[in-house]
Amino acid sequence: MRTVPIPVDVSKLAITCVKAPRPRVLNRDTGEIKTDKNGNTVYEVTVSVEDEFGRIELVKIGIAGEPPIKTGDAVNAVGLLGYVWEMAGKWGISYRASALLPLEEVASA
């Protein structure tokens, strides 16, 4: 089953890195690491996402290449897409971004 990516509007979300980026492991027995179609290592980052109503969820976001963020950083998720999946009667949403960048602090003038 092929899924259609759904763009996520991040303009009203506060995203914070809660677990440092790490390569996504495909097979724990062999240690095989996931790569994208261009051969880049796919990293997964666990973040907390808070919406405008104060609801918070933990999600994992996949990204090609190691993003320049660390635990505790406020994050800008560029090009965030959600993919709805279903397997054996269970379903969920996986997330992928084209970039995960630290939010720049805005200096007050």
C-alpha positions as CSV (number, residue, x, y, z in Angstrom):
1,M,0.0,0.0,0.0
2,R,1.5,3.4,-1.0
3,T,0.8,6.3,1.2
4,V,0.4,10.0,0.2
5,P,2.4,12.4,2.2
6,I,0.4,15.1,4.0
7,P,2.2,18.5,4.7
8,V,2.1,19.5,8.3
9,D,1.6,23.2,9.1
10,V,4.2,23.8,11.8
11,S,3.5,27.6,12.2
12,K,1.4,27.0,15.4
13,L,3.6,24.2,16.9
14,A,6.4,24.4,19.4
15,I,8.8,21.6,18.6
16,T,11.6,20.6,21.0
17,C,14.3,17.9,20.6
18,V,14.0,15.5,23.6
19,K,16.4,12.8,22.3
20,A,19.5,13.4,20.3
21,P,19.5,12.4,16.6
22,R,20.6,8.8,16.0
23,P,20.9,6.6,12.9
24,R,17.7,4.6,12.4
25,V,18.4,0.9,12.8
26,L,16.5,-1.4,10.3
27,N,17.7,-4.7,11.8
28,R,18.8,-4.9,15.4
29,D,20.3,-8.4,14.9
30,T,22.6,-7.3,12.0
31,G,22.9,-3.6,13.0
32,E,21.8,-2.6,9.5
33,I,21.3,1.2,9.3
34,K,18.5,2.7,7.1
35,T,19.6,4.8,4.1
36,D,17.5,6.9,1.7
37,K,17.5,6.4,-2.1
38,N,20.6,8.5,-2.4
39,G,22.6,6.4,0.1
40,N,22.4,9.0,2.9
41,T,22.0,7.7,6.5
42,V,18.5,8.2,7.8
43,Y,18.4,9.7,11.3
44,E,15.5,9.7,13.7
45,V,14.9,12.4,16.2
46,T,12.4,12.2,19.1
47,V,10.7,15.6,19.7
48,S,7.9,16.9,21.8
49,V,5.3,18.8,19.8
50,E,3.0,21.3,21.5
51,D,0.0,22.7,19.7
52,E,-1.6,26.1,20.2
53,F,-4.0,24.5,22.8
54,G,-1.1,23.2,25.0
55,R,-1.5,19.6,24.0
56,I,1.8,17.8,23.8
57,E,2.8,14.6,22.0
58,L,6.1,12.8,21.5
59,V,6.9,11.9,17.9
60,K,9.8,10.6,16.0
61,I,10.9,12.5,12.8
62,G,13.0,10.9,10.2
63,I,15.6,12.9,8.2
64,A,18.3,12.2,5.7
65,G,21.7,13.1,7.2
66,E,22.5,14.1,10.8
67,P,20.7,17.3,11.7
68,P,22.6,20.1,13.7
69,I,20.4,19.9,16.8
70,K,20.8,18.5,20.3
71,T,18.6,17.6,23.2
72,G,16.8,20.6,24.5
73,D,16.9,22.6,21.3
74,A,13.8,24.3,20.0
75,V,13.5,23.0,16.5
76,N,12.3,24.3,13.1
77,A,11.0,21.3,11.2
78,V,11.3,22.3,7.5
79,G,9.1,20.5,5.0
80,L,7.5,18.3,7.7
81,L,5.3,15.6,6.1
82,G,3.1,13.0,7.7
83,Y,2.6,9.5,6.2
84,V,-0.4,7.5,7.4
85,W,0.3,3.8,7.5
86,E,-1.6,0.6,8.2
87,M,-0.3,-2.9,8.8
88,A,-2.0,-5.9,10.2
89,G,-5.0,-3.9,11.4
90,K,-2.9,-1.3,13.2
91,W,-2.2,2.2,11.9
92,G,-0.2,5.2,12.7
93,I,1.5,8.3,11.3
94,S,5.2,8.5,10.5
95,Y,6.9,11.8,10.0
96,R,9.8,13.0,7.8
97,A,11.3,16.4,7.4
98,S,13.6,17.8,4.7
99,A,15.6,19.7,7.5
100,L,15.6,20.0,11.3
101,L,17.3,23.2,12.4
102,P,17.7,24.9,15.7
103,L,15.4,27.9,16.1
104,E,17.5,31.1,16.2
105,E,17.0,33.2,19.3
106,V,15.4,36.5,18.4
107,A,17.2,39.3,20.0
108,S,14.9,41.9,21.5
109,A,15.8,45.4,20.4
